[in-house]
Amino acid sequence: MPNEDFGEEVKAVVQPANWADAGPALAGELMAYARENLSAIKCPRSIDFEKELPRHPTGKLYKRLIRDRYWGKRDSKIV
C-alpha cells in the first residue's frame, strides 16, 4: 500500500475461515506471529479483513485487484 514517507509499505489482506473471528484480537495474533517469523521489513503494518478475496476461475488469488484497491489512480505502482 502507498506510504508518503517510504513510497510503499506492507499491508496484509486476510480472508478468515470464520468471519466472526475477524477483529482486533485476530489482527493482534497475526501481527505477533509475523513479528516472530519474519524480518521487520516484511511485517505488515496493518491488516484488513475481507469476506471474499478476488480469485481467478482456477482458484488462484488475483493480487492485482487487491493492490489496485489501495493504490487507486496513483502514477507509480509496484506491480
N, CA, C and O atoms as CSV, one atom per row, in Angstrom:
chain,resi,resn,atom,element,x,y,z
A,1,MET,N,N,0.841,-1.164,0.000
A,1,MET,CA,C,0.000,0.000,0.000
A,1,MET,C,C,0.885,1.225,0.000
A,1,MET,O,O,2.014,1.159,0.488
A,2,PRO,N,N,0.414,2.344,-0.531
A,2,PRO,CA,C,1.234,3.549,-0.610
A,2,PRO,C,C,1.566,4.118,0.768
A,2,PRO,O,O,0.760,4.059,1.697
A,3,ASN,N,N,2.756,4.660,0.871
A,3,ASN,CA,C,3.194,5.333,2.082
A,3,ASN,C,C,3.884,6.614,1.640
A,3,ASN,O,O,4.795,6.567,0.812
A,4,GLU,N,N,3.475,7.738,2.166
A,4,GLU,CA,C,4.012,9.029,1.730
A,4,GLU,C,C,5.500,9.167,2.036
A,4,GLU,O,O,6.218,9.816,1.275
A,5,ASP,N,N,5.981,8.576,3.126
A,5,ASP,CA,C,7.390,8.715,3.507
A,5,ASP,C,C,8.302,7.743,2.773
A,5,ASP,O,O,9.385,8.124,2.327
A,6,PHE,N,N,7.868,6.478,2.642
A,6,PHE,CA,C,8.736,5.437,2.099
A,6,PHE,C,C,8.348,4.961,0.700
A,6,PHE,O,O,9.067,4.154,0.111
A,7,GLY,N,N,7.244,5.434,0.163
A,7,GLY,CA,C,6.800,5.003,-1.154
A,7,GLY,C,C,5.776,3.896,-1.080
A,7,GLY,O,O,4.750,3.948,-1.759
A,8,GLU,N,N,6.046,2.887,-0.257
A,8,GLU,CA,C,5.094,1.792,-0.062
A,8,GLU,C,C,5.351,1.129,1.276
A,8,GLU,O,O,6.424,1.289,1.859
A,9,GLU,N,N,4.371,0.387,1.763
A,9,GLU,CA,C,4.510,-0.377,2.994
A,9,GLU,C,C,3.705,-1.660,2.869
A,9,GLU,O,O,2.827,-1.777,2.014
A,10,VAL,N,N,4.014,-2.613,3.727
A,10,VAL,CA,C,3.353,-3.920,3.692
A,10,VAL,C,C,2.022,-3.840,4.423
A,10,VAL,O,O,1.943,-3.325,5.538
A,11,LYS,N,N,0.979,-4.355,3.786
A,11,LYS,CA,C,-0.351,-4.456,4.375
A,11,LYS,C,C,-0.835,-5.876,4.135
A,11,LYS,O,O,-0.671,-6.409,3.038
A,12,ALA,N,N,-1.422,-6.489,5.138
A,12,ALA,CA,C,-1.976,-7.829,4.991
A,12,ALA,C,C,-3.478,-7.718,4.730
A,12,ALA,O,O,-4.182,-6.967,5.404
A,13,VAL,N,N,-3.950,-8.469,3.754
A,13,VAL,CA,C,-5.384,-8.578,3.481
A,13,VAL,C,C,-5.718,-10.044,3.689
A,13,VAL,O,O,-5.208,-10.913,2.982
A,14,VAL,N,N,-6.584,-10.316,4.668
A,14,VAL,CA,C,-6.825,-11.676,5.132
A,14,VAL,C,C,-8.288,-12.042,4.962
A,14,VAL,O,O,-9.181,-11.242,5.242
A,15,GLN,N,N,-8.522,-13.264,4.497
A,15,GLN,CA,C,-9.873,-13.828,4.432
A,15,GLN,C,C,-9.961,-14.885,5.526
A,15,GLN,O,O,-9.499,-16.009,5.328
A,16,PRO,N,N,-10.547,-14.547,6.684
A,16,PRO,CA,C,-10.609,-15.525,7.771
A,16,PRO,C,C,-11.573,-16.664,7.436
A,16,PRO,O,O,-12.578,-16.466,6.754
A,17,ALA,N,N,-11.250,-17.848,7.926
A,17,ALA,CA,C,-12.114,-19.005,7.702
A,17,ALA,C,C,-13.475,-18.782,8.349
A,17,ALA,O,O,-14.500,-19.195,7.806
A,18,ASN,N,N,-13.486,-18.130,9.507
A,18,ASN,CA,C,-14.732,-17.827,10.201
A,18,ASN,C,C,-14.806,-16.313,10.355
A,18,ASN,O,O,-14.001,-15.728,11.081
A,19,TRP,N,N,-15.752,-15.674,9.688
A,19,TRP,CA,C,-15.846,-14.217,9.694
A,19,TRP,C,C,-16.058,-13.672,11.103
A,19,TRP,O,O,-15.658,-12.543,11.388
A,20,ALA,N,N,-16.673,-14.441,11.981
A,20,ALA,CA,C,-16.914,-13.981,13.351
A,20,ALA,C,C,-15.604,-13.758,14.103
A,20,ALA,O,O,-15.574,-12.998,15.071
A,21,ASP,N,N,-14.524,-14.405,13.677
A,21,ASP,CA,C,-13.224,-14.253,14.337
A,21,ASP,C,C,-12.507,-12.968,13.932
A,21,ASP,O,O,-11.585,-12.535,14.624
A,22,ALA,N,N,-12.916,-12.354,12.826
A,22,ALA,CA,C,-12.241,-11.154,12.331
A,22,ALA,C,C,-12.408,-10.020,13.334
A,22,ALA,O,O,-13.513,-9.740,13.798
A,23,GLY,N,N,-11.307,-9.382,13.655
A,23,GLY,CA,C,-11.354,-8.263,14.590
A,23,GLY,C,C,-9.981,-7.972,15.151
A,23,GLY,O,O,-8.986,-8.553,14.717
A,24,PRO,N,N,-9.927,-7.074,16.114
A,24,PRO,CA,C,-8.642,-6.664,16.681
A,24,PRO,C,C,-7.854,-7.812,17.325
A,24,PRO,O,O,-6.624,-7.817,17.273
A,25,ALA,N,N,-8.540,-8.769,17.924
A,25,ALA,CA,C,-7.833,-9.891,18.567
A,25,ALA,C,C,-7.097,-10.735,17.527
A,25,ALA,O,O,-5.928,-11.073,17.716
A,26,LEU,N,N,-7.772,-11.074,16.441
A,26,LEU,CA,C,-7.141,-11.859,15.376
A,26,LEU,C,C,-6.026,-11.058,14.706
A,26,LEU,O,O,-4.979,-11.615,14.378
A,27,ALA,N,N,-6.239,-9.769,14.502
A,27,ALA,CA,C,-5.206,-8.923,13.903
A,27,ALA,C,C,-3.967,-8.902,14.795
A,27,ALA,O,O,-2.845,-8.978,14.295
A,28,GLY,N,N,-4.157,-8.802,16.090
A,28,GLY,CA,C,-3.035,-8.819,17.027
A,28,GLY,C,C,-2.270,-10.125,16.977
A,28,GLY,O,O,-1.039,-10.131,16.995
A,29,GLU,N,N,-2.998,-11.239,16.915
A,29,GLU,CA,C,-2.348,-12.557,16.814
A,29,GLU,C,C,-1.525,-12.669,15.534
A,29,GLU,O,O,-0.393,-13.151,15.558
A,30,LEU,N,N,-2.094,-12.228,14.429
A,30,LEU,CA,C,-1.388,-12.304,13.151
A,30,LEU,C,C,-0.151,-11.406,13.136
A,30,LEU,O,O,0.891,-11.796,12.611
A,31,MET,N,N,-0.262,-10.210,13.706
A,31,MET,CA,C,0.882,-9.308,13.773
A,31,MET,C,C,1.982,-9.904,14.652
A,31,MET,O,O,3.159,-9.825,14.302
A,32,ALA,N,N,1.615,-10.495,15.780
A,32,ALA,CA,C,2.605,-11.114,16.667
A,32,ALA,C,C,3.292,-12.286,15.960
A,32,ALA,O,O,4.506,-12.454,16.069
A,33,TYR,N,N,2.523,-13.084,15.247
A,33,TYR,CA,C,3.101,-14.215,14.507
A,33,TYR,C,C,4.077,-13.717,13.443
A,33,TYR,O,O,5.157,-14.282,13.268
A,34,ALA,N,N,3.691,-12.663,12.738
A,34,ALA,CA,C,4.558,-12.110,11.698
A,34,ALA,C,C,5.854,-11.579,12.304
A,34,ALA,O,O,6.928,-11.794,11.742
A,35,ARG,N,N,5.770,-10.889,13.437
A,35,ARG,CA,C,6.973,-10.347,14.078
A,35,ARG,C,C,7.924,-11.443,14.524
A,35,ARG,O,O,9.142,-11.269,14.482
A,36,GLU,N,N,7.372,-12.571,14.950
A,36,GLU,CA,C,8.209,-13.687,15.402
A,36,GLU,C,C,8.869,-14.424,14.243
A,36,GLU,O,O,9.974,-14.946,14.396
A,37,ASN,N,N,8.211,-14.474,13.084
A,37,ASN,CA,C,8.673,-15.331,11.999
A,37,ASN,C,C,9.205,-14.609,10.763
A,37,ASN,O,O,9.719,-15.259,9.853
A,38,LEU,N,N,9.095,-13.284,10.710
A,38,LEU,CA,C,9.560,-12.527,9.551
A,38,LEU,C,C,10.514,-11.423,10.003
A,38,LEU,O,O,10.513,-11.019,11.165
A,39,SER,N,N,11.313,-10.952,9.075
A,39,SER,CA,C,12.145,-9.794,9.392
A,39,SER,C,C,11.236,-8.572,9.522
A,39,SER,O,O,10.124,-8.562,8.995
A,40,ALA,N,N,11.704,-7.562,10.214
A,40,ALA,CA,C,10.876,-6.382,10.498
A,40,ALA,C,C,10.389,-5.704,9.228
A,40,ALA,O,O,9.271,-5.191,9.195
A,41,ILE,N,N,11.199,-5.693,8.194
A,41,ILE,CA,C,10.819,-5.010,6.952
A,41,ILE,C,C,9.687,-5.735,6.211
A,41,ILE,O,O,8.977,-5.124,5.412
A,42,LYS,N,N,9.520,-7.026,6.475
A,42,LYS,CA,C,8.482,-7.817,5.807
A,42,LYS,C,C,7.182,-7.892,6.597
A,42,LYS,O,O,6.181,-8.383,6.075
A,43,CYS,N,N,7.169,-7.425,7.821
A,43,CYS,CA,C,5.968,-7.493,8.660
A,43,CYS,C,C,4.943,-6.457,8.211
A,43,CYS,O,O,5.298,-5.315,7.917
A,44,PRO,N,N,3.686,-6.852,8.158
A,44,PRO,CA,C,2.653,-5.878,7.782
A,44,PRO,C,C,2.481,-4.822,8.865
A,44,PRO,O,O,2.596,-5.111,10.056
A,45,ARG,N,N,2.209,-3.615,8.441
A,45,ARG,CA,C,1.963,-2.528,9.386
A,45,ARG,C,C,0.483,-2.442,9.746
A,45,ARG,O,O,0.117,-1.832,10.751
A,46,SER,N,N,-0.362,-3.054,8.925
A,46,SER,CA,C,-1.794,-3.073,9.191
A,46,SER,C,C,-2.409,-4.295,8.523
A,46,SER,O,O,-1.824,-4.891,7.618
A,47,ILE,N,N,-3.605,-4.657,8.988
A,47,ILE,CA,C,-4.314,-5.830,8.469
A,47,ILE,C,C,-5.751,-5.435,8.176
A,47,ILE,O,O,-6.418,-4.811,9.002
A,48,ASP,N,N,-6.221,-5.804,6.990
A,48,ASP,CA,C,-7.633,-5.652,6.624
A,48,ASP,C,C,-8.225,-7.042,6.464
A,48,ASP,O,O,-7.560,-7.961,5.986
A,49,PHE,N,N,-9.470,-7.187,6.865
A,49,PHE,CA,C,-10.180,-8.451,6.696
A,49,PHE,C,C,-11.204,-8.314,5.578
A,49,PHE,O,O,-11.908,-7.308,5.491
A,50,GLU,N,N,-11.283,-9.316,4.734
A,50,GLU,CA,C,-12.238,-9.363,3.620
A,50,GLU,C,C,-13.051,-10.651,3.740
A,50,GLU,O,O,-12.512,-11.705,4.078
A,51,LYS,N,N,-14.332,-10.556,3.464
A,51,LYS,CA,C,-15.160,-11.772,3.474
A,51,LYS,C,C,-14.803,-12.681,2.317
A,51,LYS,O,O,-14.810,-13.904,2.455
A,52,GLU,N,N,-14.489,-12.086,1.172
A,52,GLU,CA,C,-14.178,-12.866,-0.039
A,52,GLU,C,C,-13.074,-12.149,-0.802
A,52,GLU,O,O,-13.225,-10.981,-1.161
A,53,LEU,N,N,-11.973,-12.833,-1.050
A,53,LEU,CA,C,-10.887,-12.271,-1.844
A,53,LEU,C,C,-11.104,-12.617,-3.313
A,53,LEU,O,O,-11.633,-13.684,-3.624
A,54,PRO,N,N,-10.700,-11.719,-4.229
A,54,PRO,CA,C,-10.895,-12.000,-5.655
A,54,PRO,C,C,-9.993,-13.135,-6.122
A,54,PRO,O,O,-8.802,-13.165,-5.812
A,55,ARG,N,N,-10.571,-14.059,-6.863
A,55,ARG,CA,C,-9.810,-15.211,-7.348
A,55,ARG,C,C,-10.083,-15.447,-8.826
A,55,ARG,O,O,-11.162,-15.148,-9.337
A,56,HIS,N,N,-9.070,-15.995,-9.499
A,56,HIS,CA,C,-9.225,-16.431,-10.883
A,56,HIS,C,C,-10.137,-17.649,-10.906
A,56,HIS,O,O,-10.357,-18.259,-9.859
A,57,PRO,N,N,-10.674,-18.022,-12.062
A,57,PRO,CA,C,-11.505,-19.231,-12.141
A,57,PRO,C,C,-10.770,-20.489,-11.676
A,57,PRO,O,O,-11.401,-21.463,-11.264
A,58,THR,N,N,-9.440,-20.468,-11.743
A,58,THR,CA,C,-8.661,-21.620,-11.290
A,58,THR,C,C,-8.512,-21.663,-9.774
A,58,THR,O,O,-8.027,-22.654,-9.229
A,59,GLY,N,N,-8.928,-20.589,-9.082
A,59,GLY,CA,C,-8.826,-20.537,-7.637
A,59,GLY,C,C,-7.629,-19.738,-7.138
A,59,GLY,O,O,-7.506,-19.485,-5.940
A,60,LYS,N,N,-6.747,-19.338,-8.052
A,60,LYS,CA,C,-5.567,-18.575,-7.665
A,60,LYS,C,C,-5.971,-17.149,-7.277
A,60,LYS,O,O,-6.864,-16.561,-7.887
A,61,LEU,N,N,-5.309,-16.606,-6.263
A,61,LEU,CA,C,-5.606,-15.262,-5.784
A,61,LEU,C,C,-5.262,-14.222,-6.847
A,61,LEU,O,O,-4.194,-14.283,-7.458
A,62,TYR,N,N,-6.160,-13.276,-7.064
A,62,TYR,CA,C,-5.979,-12.229,-8.058
A,62,TYR,C,C,-5.408,-10.998,-7.345
A,62,TYR,O,O,-6.145,-10.079,-6.986
A,63,LYS,N,N,-4.077,-10.993,-7.145
A,63,LYS,CA,C,-3.415,-9.976,-6.347
A,63,LYS,C,C,-3.510,-8.574,-6.946
A,63,LYS,O,O,-3.563,-7.593,-6.204
A,64,ARG,N,N,-3.530,-8.465,-8.252
A,64,ARG,CA,C,-3.575,-7.147,-8.889
A,64,ARG,C,C,-4.837,-6.385,-8.464
A,64,ARG,O,O,-4.767,-5.182,-8.213
A,65,LEU,N,N,-5.976,-7.056,-8.382
A,65,LEU,CA,C,-7.211,-6.383,-7.956
A,65,LEU,C,C,-7.110,-5.892,-6.522
A,65,LEU,O,O,-7.631,-4.827,-6.188
A,66,ILE,N,N,-6.445,-6.658,-5.677
A,66,ILE,CA,C,-6.267,-6.236,-4.286
A,66,ILE,C,C,-5.356,-5.017,-4.235
A,66,ILE,O,O,-5.662,-4.047,-3.542
A,67,ARG,N,N,-4.239,-5.053,-4.962
A,67,ARG,CA,C,-3.311,-3.911,-4.993
A,67,ARG,C,C,-3.997,-2.655,-5.503
A,67,ARG,O,O,-3.802,-1.570,-4.955
A,68,ASP,N,N,-4.803,-2.799,-6.555
A,68,ASP,CA,C,-5.459,-1.642,-7.165
A,68,ASP,C,C,-6.408,-0.939,-6.196
A,68,ASP,O,O,-6.620,0.267,-6.317
A,69,ARG,N,N,-6.980,-1.666,-5.240
A,69,ARG,CA,C,-7.871,-1.040,-4.250
A,69,ARG,C,C,-7.118,-0.005,-3.419
A,69,ARG,O,O,-7.679,1.028,-3.054
A,70,TYR,N,N,-5.868,-0.276,-3.126
A,70,TYR,CA,C,-5.095,0.599,-2.255
A,70,TYR,C,C,-4.290,1.645,-3.022
A,70,TYR,O,O,-4.076,2.751,-2.526
A,71,TRP,N,N,-3.849,1.304,-4.215
A,71,TRP,CA,C,-3.046,2.250,-4.986
A,71,TRP,C,C,-3.908,3.245,-5.746
A,71,TRP,O,O,-3.463,4.359,-6.019
A,72,GLY,N,N,-5.133,2.866,-6.092
A,72,GLY,CA,C,-6.033,3.781,-6.772
A,72,GLY,C,C,-5.469,4.305,-8.079
A,72,GLY,O,O,-4.980,3.529,-8.900
A,73,LYS,N,N,-5.531,5.596,-8.279
A,73,LYS,CA,C,-5.096,6.204,-9.542
A,73,LYS,C,C,-3.746,6.899,-9.399
A,73,LYS,O,O,-3.482,7.884,-10.089
A,74,ARG,N,N,-2.913,6.412,-8.534
A,74,ARG,CA,C,-1.569,6.995,-8.384
A,74,ARG,C,C,-0.736,6.707,-9.619
A,74,ARG,O,O,-0.967,5.725,-10.325
A,75,ASP,N,N,0.235,7.575,-9.871
A,75,ASP,CA,C,1.091,7.414,-11.048
A,75,ASP,C,C,2.053,6.254,-10.920
A,75,ASP,O,O,2.239,5.509,-11.882
A,76,SER,N,N,2.674,6.075,-9.758
A,76,SER,CA,C,3.637,4.988,-9.640
A,76,SER,C,C,3.043,3.853,-8.825
A,76,SER,O,O,2.459,4.068,-7.764
A,77,LYS,N,N,3.201,2.653,-9.334
A,77,LYS,CA,C,2.721,1.438,-8.658
A,77,LYS,C,C,3.807,0.390,-8.724
A,77,LYS,O,O,4.592,0.345,-9.671
A,78,ILE,N,N,3.844,-0.433,-7.731
A,78,ILE,CA,C,4.713,-1.602,-7.788
A,78,ILE,C,C,3.804,-2.750,-8.208
A,78,ILE,O,O,2.895,-3.120,-7.465
A,79,VAL,N,N,4.034,-3.306,-9.365
A,79,VAL,CA,C,3.149,-4.363,-9.882
A,79,VAL,C,C,3.919,-5.623,-10.101
A,79,VAL,O,O,3.351,-6.626,-10.533
